[in-house]
Amino acid sequence: MTREELRALVLRLSHDHKGDRDGGHALVAALKRAHEDLEARECAEFVQLLSEFVRKQEPELWAVALETLVQLGERQAVATLAAELIQSVPDGGRKDYVVLGLLRMNLSEVVAPVVEHIRIALRAPRPLTMPMTAALCKVDAESGLELASEYFESAYAAAQSAEVQGQIAAFVRNLVAIQERLLPELVRRVNLRRPDVGRWLARCIRDHLSKRRMVEDLGGERCRSLRDKIGAAEHTLN
């Protein structure tokens, strides 16, 4: 297939999935299937075409194109786009998708601008803010835990504990999926800084891990083990 034929294929798939209302998941799957059916030369053209959609921030396509590149494991293509996207995407909510994609590919070379983006986002969290913070913990645990500690401390100090329950739930679910040992470490760090905040955060996390949906998803034994570890971290004195 020529470049124009590939472009027509992408646009047709985009049109076919326009009414899915699923955040682009089905379209990403369709693009990946299309990629599997291509010959090696066509695959390279396909990756370049998706990169072009991302670079130009093509409406309705660029975020899906980036996610497709991430899921295809095209590290070089994504890394090439990384610094440019972090600087050029103007809207914070849109930029969150870029940052989360970069973190999921473990691109350590873009940690500095990513940390700054997350730091700003934590001042007024959006739906992807906690998933981004959790993903950062996998790439740079020190930076991710430091940002999360600062956020939960300030949220508690500002009497926003009721509002932050959803953020805690999102952070717990995403961090457990990435690296669960970091949950008790977060509680330990917060407890060392502010024992009252540490106790509050530990209680909130344990309560969330007791919810039926979490027990069903993770298993009762795993949830109990995590609750025990968080309880021990809550009483850390040094």
LUMVO-569724 format. One record per residue: residue in three letters; z, x, y of N, C-alpha, C in turn. Coordinates in steps of 0.001 Angstrom, whole numbers. Example, Ala and Ser with C-alpha at 12.3 -4.5 7.8 and 13.67 -1.06 7.14 Angstrom:
2
(r 'Ala',(7800,13190,-5690),(7800,12300,-4500),(7800,13200,-3300)) (r 'Ser',(7080,12850,-2250),(7140,13670,-1060),(7870,12900,30)) 
***
This chain:
238
(r 'Met',(0,836,-1198),(0,0,0),(0,872,1249)) (r 'Thr',(-712,426,2264),(-726,1142,3534),(533,813,4336)) (r 'Arg',(738,1550,5441),(1904,1306,6298),(1894,-132,6830)) (r 'Glu',(716,-601,7220),(617,-1955,7748),(872,-3003,6668)) (r 'Glu',(434,-2723,5463),(700,-3648,4359),(2191,-3701,4050)) (r 'Leu',(2845,-2551,4126),(4289,-2513,3914),(5023,-3273,5021)) (r 'Arg',(4537,-3106,6255),(5136,-3834,7380),(4987,-5344,7158)) (r 'Ala',(3799,-5753,6717),(3563,-7170,6467),(4483,-7686,5356)) (r 'Leu',(4723,-6850,4350),(5613,-7217,3253),(7040,-7448,3766)) (r 'Val',(7526,-6524,4595),(8883,-6651,5142),(8997,-7908,5999)) (r 'Leu',(8004,-8128,6841),(8031,-9306,7721),(7963,-10602,6914)) (r 'Arg',(7191,-10595,5838),(7098,-11789,5000),(8436,-12073,4322)) (r 'Leu',(9068,-11025,3806),(10369,-11204,3172),(11406,-11685,4182)) (r 'Ser',(11332,-11140,5388),(12248,-11570,6444),(12063,-13058,6743)) (r 'His',(10806,-13484,6804),(10504,-14893,7078),(11004,-15772,5933)) (r 'Asp',(10804,-15311,4695),(11213,-16098,3530),(12721,-16316,3492)) (r 'His',(13480,-15378,4043),(14946,-15450,3964),(15575,-15828,5304)) (r 'Lys',(14773,-16311,6211),(15263,-16589,7560),(16364,-17644,7581)) (r 'Gly',(16307,-18609,6671),(17296,-19686,6682),(18445,-19493,5714)) (r 'Asp',(18639,-18291,5203),(19667,-18069,4183),(21091,-18241,4709)) (r 'Arg',(21315,-17833,5949),(22651,-17921,6556),(23708,-17221,5702)) (r 'Asp',(23373,-16049,5188),(24313,-15301,4342),(24571,-13897,4870)) (r 'Gly',(24290,-13705,6158),(24511,-12398,6746),(23471,-11360,6364)) (r 'Gly',(22361,-11796,5771),(21292,-10867,5421),(21384,-10298,4020)) (r 'His',(22380,-10737,3226),(22577,-10156,1888),(21367,-10377,976)) (r 'Ala',(20839,-11582,977),(19694,-11867,100),(18459,-11092,534)) (r 'Leu',(18272,-10923,1838),(17122,-10168,2329),(17251,-8692,1948)) (r 'Val',(18446,-8139,2059),(18659,-6747,1635),(18303,-6598,159)) (r 'Ala',(18754,-7536,-662),(18445,-7482,-2097),(16942,-7557,-2335)) (r 'Ala',(16257,-8395,-1570),(14805,-8532,-1717),(14090,-7254,-1308)) (r 'Leu',(14543,-6625,-248),(13938,-5363,202),(14163,-4257,-829)) (r 'Lys',(15334,-4243,-1439),(15605,-3236,-2474),(14710,-3447,-3692)) (r 'Arg',(14498,-4714,-4059),(13602,-4999,-5189),(12175,-4576,-4858)) (r 'Ala',(11753,-4811,-3614),(10421,-4400,-3197),(10286,-2881,-3288)) (r 'His',(11318,-2180,-2886),(11318,-714,-2938),(11170,-218,-4374)) (r 'Glu',(11828,-907,-5303),(11760,-500,-6721),(10348,-610,-7283)) (r 'Asp',(9556,-1504,-6726),(8206,-1744,-7254),(7155,-813,-6644)) (r 'Leu',(7578,31,-5706),(6622,897,-5023),(6469,2240,-5718)) (r 'Glu',(5319,2858,-5496),(5108,4217,-5981),(5825,5204,-5057)) (r 'Ala',(5962,6437,-5496),(6742,7442,-4761),(6272,7585,-3309)) (r 'Arg',(4958,7687,-3097),(4433,7853,-1738),(4751,6630,-895)) (r 'Glu',(4612,5463,-1513),(4891,4226,-791),(6378,4096,-460)) (r 'Cys',(7236,4609,-1356),(8676,4567,-1109),(9027,5348,149)) (r 'Ala',(8411,6518,309),(8660,7337,1494),(8221,6598,2755)) (r 'Glu',(7062,5948,2697),(6564,5167,3829),(7493,3992,4127)) (r 'Phe',(7998,3392,3060),(8890,2240,3201),(10180,2640,3922)) (r 'Val',(10729,3779,3540),(11948,4291,4185),(11685,4582,5655)) (r 'Gln',(10547,5199,5960),(10201,5481,7354),(10028,4195,8159)) (r 'Leu',(9453,3184,7513),(9244,1903,8191),(10588,1241,8505)) (r 'Leu',(11496,1246,7543),(12820,665,7775),(13549,1434,8881)) (r 'Ser',(13399,2752,8881),(14008,3569,9929),(13454,3208,11297)) (r 'Glu',(12172,2912,11337),(11531,2514,12599),(12100,1193,13107)) (r 'Phe',(12307,223,12199),(12915,-1047,12588),(14315,-823,13161)) (r 'Val',(15059,90,12542),(16414,383,13016),(16367,1056,14374)) (r 'Arg',(15542,2077,14482),(15478,2863,15727),(15077,1988,16917)) (r 'Lys',(14164,1071,16695),(13708,181,17769),(14624,-1039,17932)) (r 'Gln',(15640,-1141,17059),(16574,-2270,17083),(15813,-3593,17097)) (r 'Glu',(14906,-3683,16149),(14061,-4871,16000),(14930,-6112,15773)) (r 'Pro',(14814,-7119,16610),(15637,-8323,16451),(15514,-8909,15047)) (r 'Glu',(16654,-9319,14472),(16749,-9977,13171),(16425,-9051,11999)) (r 'Leu',(16046,-7809,12270),(15666,-6924,11165),(16417,-5596,11138)) (r 'Trp',(16814,-5081,12312),(17315,-3707,12326),(18610,-3548,11526)) (r 'Ala',(19530,-4522,11622),(20797,-4404,10892),(20561,-4501,9391)) (r 'Val',(19645,-5383,8987),(19303,-5524,7570),(18595,-4264,7073)) (r 'Ala',(17725,-3709,7904),(17023,-2484,7523),(18003,-1339,7332)) (r 'Leu',(18988,-1227,8216),(19998,-168,8086),(20808,-360,6811)) (r 'Glu',(21229,-1592,6546),(22002,-1864,5335),(21191,-1536,4089)) (r 'Thr',(19906,-1817,4126),(19038,-1494,2988),(18980,16,2772)) (r 'Leu',(18836,769,3852),(18817,2227,3742),(20125,2755,3173)) (r 'Val',(21227,2157,3606),(22538,2568,3093),(22623,2307,1599)) (r 'Gln',(22240,1096,1198),(22347,742,-217),(21357,1505,-1095)) (r 'Leu',(20265,1941,-513),(19302,2768,-1259),(19769,4215,-1359)) (r 'Gly',(20831,4544,-626),(21356,5903,-664),(20512,6901,103)) (r 'Glu',(19795,6428,1113),(18927,7298,1903),(19754,8045,2966)) (r 'Arg',(20544,8997,2512),(21480,9705,3395),(20768,10409,4547)) (r 'Gln',(19665,11092,4248),(18979,11846,5294),(18448,10919,6384)) (r 'Ala',(17863,9805,5964),(17327,8857,6946),(18440,8281,7806)) (r 'Val',(19558,7912,7176),(20671,7328,7921),(21318,8367,8832)) (r 'Ala',(21486,9581,8328),(22085,10636,9145),(21240,10925,10378)) (r 'Thr',(19924,10897,10208),(19023,11148,11334),(19187,10075,12406)) (r 'Leu',(19434,8854,11968),(19578,7737,12903),(20973,7671,13523)) (r 'Ala',(21950,8294,12881),(23351,8069,13212),(23708,8302,14673)) (r 'Ala',(23561,9534,15121),(23982,9860,16486),(23215,9034,17518)) (r 'Glu',(21927,8847,17267),(21093,8069,18189),(21584,6632,18296)) (r 'Leu',(21924,6031,17145),(22361,4640,17140),(23711,4464,17826)) (r 'Ile',(24636,5361,17553),(25963,5242,18145),(25878,5283,19666)) (r 'Gln',(24925,6043,20171),(24755,6137,21617),(23933,4990,22188)) (r 'Ser',(22955,4499,21430),(21977,3587,22020),(22273,2106,21810)) (r 'Val',(23012,1757,20754),(23286,338,20523),(24313,-112,21552)) (r 'Pro',(23959,-1062,22425),(24842,-1412,23535),(25992,-2346,23192)) (r 'Asp',(25808,-3221,22244),(26813,-4239,21971),(27792,-3771,20907)) (r 'Gly',(29101,-3919,21215),(30121,-3452,20290),(30033,-4083,18920)) (r 'Gly',(29825,-5402,18864),(29739,-6079,17592),(28575,-5597,16750)) (r 'Arg',(27434,-5364,17383),(26266,-4849,16664),(26507,-3416,16214)) (r 'Lys',(27146,-2643,17069),(27403,-1242,16729),(28351,-1112,15536)) (r 'Asp',(29217,-2111,15347),(30142,-2084,14210),(29389,-1966,12890)) (r 'Tyr',(28266,-2668,12774),(27486,-2606,11539),(26947,-1196,11307)) (r 'Val',(26544,-546,12388),(26050,827,12293),(27154,1740,11813)) (r 'Val',(28301,1659,12467),(29419,2543,12145),(29890,2330,10711)) (r 'Leu',(30006,1067,10291),(30457,796,8930),(29473,1359,7906)) (r 'Gly',(28187,1240,8188),(27180,1804,7289),(27284,3309,7182)) (r 'Leu',(27521,3980,8310),(27658,5435,8310),(28877,5863,7505)) (r 'Leu',(29979,5155,7676),(31203,5505,6964),(31059,5277,5467)) (r 'Arg',(30367,4227,5096),(30193,3947,3670),(29356,5019,2988)) (r 'Met',(28550,5734,3764),(27760,6822,3192),(28492,8157,3273)) (r 'Asn',(29740,8118,3769),(30563,9322,3815),(29902,10435,4615)) (r 'Leu',(29333,10067,5764),(28654,11045,6613),(29680,11697,7541)) (r 'Ser',(30301,12752,7074),(31396,13384,7808),(30950,13966,9140)) (r 'Glu',(29659,14249,9280),(29176,14859,10518),(29198,13912,11714)) (r 'Val',(29419,12619,11475),(29452,11670,12592),(30856,11114,12819)) (r 'Val',(31876,11791,12297),(33237,11279,12398),(33703,11182,13841)) (r 'Ala',(33439,12204,14665),(33965,12214,16040),(33533,10983,16850)) (r 'Pro',(32236,10676,16955),(31859,9474,17711),(32319,8184,17039)) (r 'Val',(32436,8204,15724),(32909,7024,15002),(34373,6747,15328)) (r 'Val',(35187,7796,15350),(36612,7646,15664),(36781,7046,17052)) (r 'Glu',(36012,7523,18006),(36118,7003,19366),(35705,5534,19419)) (r 'His',(34656,5185,18690),(34217,3787,18657),(35315,2889,18084)) (r 'Ile',(35927,3315,16982),(36974,2504,16353),(38198,2420,17246)) (r 'Arg',(38531,3511,17904),(39688,3520,18808),(39525,2441,19888)) (r 'Ile',(38322,2352,20446),(38047,1351,21478),(38067,-53,20870)) (r 'Ala',(37480,-205,19687),(37413,-1522,19039),(38807,-2058,18714)) (r 'Leu',(39752,-1185,18391),(41094,-1623,18021),(41870,-2226,19194)) (r 'Arg',(41379,-2027,20407),(42042,-2636,21560),(41863,-4158,21562)) (r 'Ala',(40767,-4620,20970),(40510,-6056,20839),(39690,-6238,19557)) (r 'Pro',(40352,-6232,18408),(39658,-6207,17112),(38653,-7330,16917)) (r 'Arg',(37528,-6960,16292),(36472,-7891,15912),(36475,-8001,14378)) (r 'Pro',(35634,-8845,13788),(35672,-9032,12336),(35516,-7754,11514)) (r 'Leu',(34747,-6774,12004),(34525,-5555,11222),(35441,-4404,11620)) (r 'Thr',(36368,-4629,12553),(37196,-3527,13034),(38083,-2956,11930)) (r 'Met',(38769,-3799,11192),(39640,-3304,10127),(38860,-2758,8933)) (r 'Pro',(37747,-3389,8527),(36921,-2738,7503),(36446,-1348,7934)) (r 'Met',(36107,-1180,9223),(35709,151,9715),(36871,1127,9630)) (r 'Thr',(38059,686,10037),(39229,1565,10029),(39567,1982,8606)) (r 'Ala',(39492,1041,7669),(39751,1365,6270),(38702,2337,5740)) (r 'Ala',(37439,2106,6082),(36368,2997,5622),(36529,4402,6190)) (r 'Leu',(37026,4499,7424),(37275,5809,8024),(38315,6579,7215)) (r 'Cys',(39293,5869,6646),(40338,6519,5851),(39750,7257,4645)) (r 'Lys',(38634,6782,4140),(38001,7456,2999),(37324,8746,3429)) (r 'Val',(36743,8739,4618),(36015,9908,5126),(36960,10905,5771)) (r 'Asp',(37914,10397,6546),(38879,11234,7255),(40215,10494,7265)) (r 'Ala',(41017,10705,6223),(42254,9952,6050),(43203,10140,7227)) (r 'Glu',(43290,11351,7737),(44203,11628,8840),(43861,10791,10070)) (r 'Ser',(42596,10781,10453),(42174,10015,11630),(42332,8519,11402)) (r 'Gly',(41933,8041,10213),(42022,6617,9924),(43448,6110,9933)) (r 'Leu',(44362,6839,9298),(45757,6418,9254),(46411,6508,10629)) (r 'Glu',(46026,7509,11404),(46584,7649,12745),(46172,6468,13624)) (r 'Leu',(44896,6097,13567),(44420,4960,14352),(45098,3664,13905)) (r 'Ala',(45216,3475,12593),(45843,2256,12078),(47320,2205,12476)) (r 'Ser',(48013,3343,12400),(49432,3396,12777),(49612,3028,14239)) (r 'Glu',(48786,3598,15081),(48872,3311,16518),(48608,1829,16788)) (r 'Tyr',(47621,1268,16086),(47277,-128,16313),(48425,-1051,15933)) (r 'Phe',(48974,-884,14715),(50024,-1791,14262),(51292,-1629,15096)) (r 'Glu',(51578,-425,15539),(52738,-226,16391),(52571,-949,17729)) (r 'Ser',(51396,-799,18339),(51167,-1440,19636),(51102,-2954,19498)) (r 'Ala',(50536,-3438,18387),(50454,-4884,18171),(51851,-5474,18050)) (r 'Tyr',(52731,-4802,17348),(54107,-5284,17194),(54846,-5213,18525)) (r 'Ala',(54704,-4108,19225),(55397,-3924,20497),(54956,-4952,21528)) (r 'Ala',(53710,-5381,21430),(53178,-6349,22387),(53419,-7793,21927)) (r 'Ala',(54280,-7953,20916),(54625,-9279,20403),(53392,-10034,19919)) (r 'Gln',(52455,-9323,19303),(51242,-9949,18783),(51288,-10066,17261)) (r 'Ser',(52497,-10025,16690),(52600,-9970,15235),(51938,-11170,14556)) (r 'Ala',(52010,-12353,15165),(51377,-13523,14557),(49857,-13368,14558)) (r 'Glu',(49313,-12877,15667),(47863,-12724,15776),(47330,-11643,14842)) (r 'Val',(48168,-10668,14531),(47686,-9515,13784),(47737,-9736,12275)) (r 'Gln',(48262,-10872,11822),(48340,-11124,10377),(46962,-11036,9719)) (r 'Gly',(45960,-11603,10380),(44611,-11545,9825),(44075,-10129,9760)) (r 'Gln',(44446,-9305,10753),(43997,-7919,10749),(44655,-7148,9609)) (r 'Ile',(45934,-7433,9353),(46629,-6788,8239),(45961,-7159,6925)) (r 'Ala',(45660,-8452,6758),(45013,-8909,5524),(43676,-8214,5311)) (r 'Ala',(42877,-8106,6370),(41567,-7449,6265),(41732,-5972,5938)) (r 'Phe',(42712,-5330,6577),(42922,-3897,6341),(43380,-3651,4907)) (r 'Val',(44327,-4470,4430),(44836,-4302,3066),(43717,-4459,2057)) (r 'Arg',(42950,-5533,2177),(41888,-5787,1193),(40861,-4655,1177)) (r 'Asn',(40470,-4185,2346),(39455,-3135,2397),(40009,-1777,1976)) (r 'Leu',(41251,-1471,2352),(41810,-171,1997),(42083,-83,500)) (r 'Val',(42556,-1169,-99),(42781,-1174,-1546),(41477,-909,-2285)) (r 'Ala',(40386,-1474,-1776),(39081,-1276,-2418),(38599,162,-2274)) (r 'Ile',(39077,849,-1252),(38610,2216,-988),(39541,3264,-1598)) (r 'Gln',(40838,3156,-1279),(41792,4164,-1743),(43209,3613,-1556)) (r 'Glu',(43729,2955,-2567),(44965,2196,-2411),(46190,3060,-2134)) (r 'Arg',(46169,4328,-2508),(47341,5187,-2274),(47636,5336,-785)) (r 'Leu',(46650,5030,63),(46843,5192,1494),(47673,4064,2105)) (r 'Leu',(47817,2947,1401),(48637,1850,1934),(50094,2260,2091)) (r 'Pro',(50755,2760,1028),(52135,3214,1218),(52237,4372,2200)) (r 'Glu',(51211,5215,2271),(51240,6320,3228),(51213,5792,4656)) (r 'Leu',(50465,4723,4904),(50453,4110,6227),(51844,3597,6585)) (r 'Val',(52483,2892,5656),(53825,2362,5908),(54797,3506,6173)) (r 'Arg',(54693,4582,5395),(55581,5730,5583),(55436,6305,6987)) (r 'Arg',(54201,6448,7449),(53953,7023,8772),(54502,6115,9880)) (r 'Val',(54223,4823,9740),(54709,3897,10763),(56230,3870,10762)) (r 'Asn',(56841,3910,9575),(58295,3884,9468),(58930,5105,10131)) (r 'Leu',(58300,6254,10014),(58822,7465,10645),(58750,7375,12169)) (r 'Arg',(57735,6694,12667),(57572,6553,14117),(58478,5474,14670)) (r 'Arg',(58471,4323,13986),(59258,3170,14431),(59750,2416,13202)) (r 'Pro',(61001,2656,12758),(61488,1982,11548),(61380,459,11599)) (r 'Asp',(61609,-132,12771),(61513,-1592,12859),(60087,-2075,12611)) (r 'Val',(59112,-1325,13145),(57708,-1681,12912),(57335,-1413,11455)) (r 'Gly',(57860,-313,10906),(57596,9,9506),(58074,-1087,8576)) (r 'Arg',(59284,-1615,8836),(59814,-2699,7998),(58965,-3958,8125)) (r 'Trp',(58571,-4256,9365),(57728,-5434,9594),(56382,-5308,8884)) (r 'Leu',(55754,-4140,9023),(54444,-3931,8410),(54551,-3977,6889)) (r 'Ala',(55596,-3338,6338),(55784,-3354,4883),(55959,-4781,4379)) (r 'Arg',(56745,-5578,5095),(56957,-6966,4689),(55644,-7756,4724)) (r 'Cys',(54875,-7549,5785),(53594,-8264,5903),(52646,-7895,4766)) (r 'Ile',(52583,-6598,4436),(51679,-6146,3369),(52146,-6679,2016)) (r 'Arg',(53449,-6608,1763),(53959,-7117,488),(53701,-8617,356)) (r 'Asp',(53890,-9345,1456),(53624,-10786,1427),(52158,-11061,1093)) (r 'His',(51269,-10270,1679),(49842,-10471,1423),(49507,-10148,-35)) (r 'Leu',(50137,-9114,-575),(49877,-8736,-1964),(50481,-9732,-2959)) (r 'Ser',(51315,-10637,-2464),(51910,-11663,-3318),(51080,-12946,-3345)) (r 'Lys',(50103,-13033,-2459),(49279,-14240,-2397),(48455,-14392,-3676)) (r 'Arg',(48252,-15641,-4076),(47569,-15898,-5344),(46184,-15276,-5403)) (r 'Arg',(45447,-15335,-4286),(44080,-14797,-4291),(44092,-13289,-4553)) (r 'Met',(45058,-12566,-3944),(45132,-11126,-4160),(45545,-10816,-5597)) (r 'Val',(46493,-11585,-6131),(46924,-11374,-7515),(45770,-11626,-8478)) (r 'Glu',(44970,-12661,-8184),(43817,-12956,-9038),(42773,-11855,-8946)) (r 'Asp',(42566,-11329,-7741),(41535,-10307,-7536),(41946,-8945,-8103)) (r 'Leu',(43195,-8559,-7874),(43641,-7210,-8241),(44387,-7152,-9565)) (r 'Gly',(44933,-8283,-9971),(45770,-8300,-11166),(47239,-8231,-10788)) (r 'Gly',(48070,-8956,-11515),(49487,-9018,-11193),(50181,-7676,-11263)) (r 'Glu',(49890,-6884,-12288),(50549,-5589,-12452),(50200,-4627,-11323)) (r 'Arg',(48953,-4621,-10937),(48527,-3736,-9850),(49196,-4135,-8529)) (r 'Cys',(49270,-5422,-8269),(49923,-5897,-7045),(51406,-5550,-7053)) (r 'Arg',(52071,-5716,-8208),(53488,-5367,-8300),(53709,-3884,-8060)) (r 'Ser',(52832,-3063,-8638),(52946,-1618,-8457),(52788,-1236,-6991)) (r 'Leu',(51814,-1847,-6330),(51603,-1560,-4912),(52788,-2012,-4070)) (r 'Arg',(53324,-3183,-4380),(54481,-3671,-3627),(55675,-2728,-3791)) (r 'Asp',(55866,-2213,-5009),(56971,-1272,-5255),(56781,12,-4453)) (r 'Lys',(55554,525,-4426),(55283,1765,-3697),(55479,1563,-2188)) (r 'Ile',(55091,411,-1695),(55250,122,-278),(56723,-48,59)) (r 'Gly',(57476,-652,-858),(58919,-787,-661),(59592,568,-588)) (r 'Ala',(59165,1508,-1430),(59738,2865,-1389),(59358,3561,-91)) (r 'Ala',(58105,3401,349),(57660,4044,1593),(58384,3489,2807)) (r 'Glu',(58778,2219,2720),(59487,1571,3815),(60817,2243,4126)) (r 'His',(61423,2869,3100),(62729,3476,3266),(62661,4992,3412)) (r 'Thr',(61456,5503,3682),(61284,6928,3874),(62033,7373,5128)) (r 'Leu',(62797,8441,4997),(63575,8938,6130),(63007,10233,6692)) (r 'Asn',(62143,10918,5941),(61575,12162,6464),(60242,12418,5792)) 
***
